[in-house]
Amino acid sequence: MAGGCSAPLDLAYPRQRLEFMQKDSGIDTVVLSSGLDPAFAVKGVRIVEIGASPAPDAVDLPTLDAADPAYVIYTSGSTGEPKGVVTPHRAVLRLTIGASYADLGPGRRILQMAPVSFDAATFEIWGALLNGGTCVIYPDAGLPDFARLRGVLEGARITTLWLTSSLFNAVVDADLSMLSGVDELLVGGEALSVEHVRKANAKLRATLINGYGPTETTTFACCYRIPRDLPADAASVPIGRPIGNTAVAILD
């Protein structure tokens, strides 16, 4: 809204990667909670500590276009050097406004558990806030403790949850009952396990949704609402069809 573009940084990243992301994206200001070590100090970068720095003077906000960048988020770099993906405002709106792949609206309570440097957080935060729902911030960082996760899911009455495929599998193997209050469960990040999907479908009331999409497509490109009567001979779970305002080309 202020006309800038954010680039979330995870302070758990190695210093070398943080410095690369800063230089590659042209970050000139780092905003962080008071008392946190920014982990790197690059000449010309301004550090703003929330609660410690004086409040800025009021300024006139610029007029933004849907094509203007909202944030830059970096890929994992698993196939080479991390790549900064510039995400425009319209990509966030396309993901969250008028969505048919999930039930987003007033009364919905979405758990924000993904780190902000991972684009799943875009769905978790803005899927709630742009639709009159509630974004519940998970209190801890890193992989969740299952007892803690159960307490948050039940205490905050979470209706919508996004899990990576590997974490979903671990929850299914450990104790599915912690998901008993969730009514929409989106899973993705890698191919889903048919065996774990069958177990979840047999015991949960939640609708399972396979959400597929690389960082470049802003969280989801395709989604598939998994039927409870998944064919007995199914060897994989489809990624489904494109979400609204999205086109998918199948090549070769």
Sequence and secondary structure as in RCSB ss.txt:
>XXXX:A:sequence
MAGGCSAPLDLAYPRQRLEFMQKDSGIDTVVLSSGLDPAFAVKGVRIVEIGASPAPDAVDLPTLDAADPAYVIYT
SGSTGEPKGVVTPHRAVLRLTIGASYADLGPGRRILQMAPVSFDAATFEIWGALLNGGTCVIYPDAGLPDFARLR
GVLEGARITTLWLTSSLFNAVVDADLSMLSGVDELLVGGEALSVEHVRKANAKLRATLINGYGPTETTTFACCYR
IPRDLPADAASVPIGRPIGNTAVAILD
>XXXX:A:secstr
  S  B    TTS HHHHHHHHHHHT  EEEEETT   S   TT EEEEETTS            TTSEEEEEE 
  TTSS  EEEEEHHHHHHHHTT SSS  STT EEEE S TTSTHHHHHHHHHHTTT EEEE SS SS  HHHHH
HHHHHTT  EEEEEHHHHHHHHHH GGGGTT SEEEEESS   HHHHHHHHHH  SEEEEEE  GGGSS SEEEE
  TT  TT  S    EE TT       
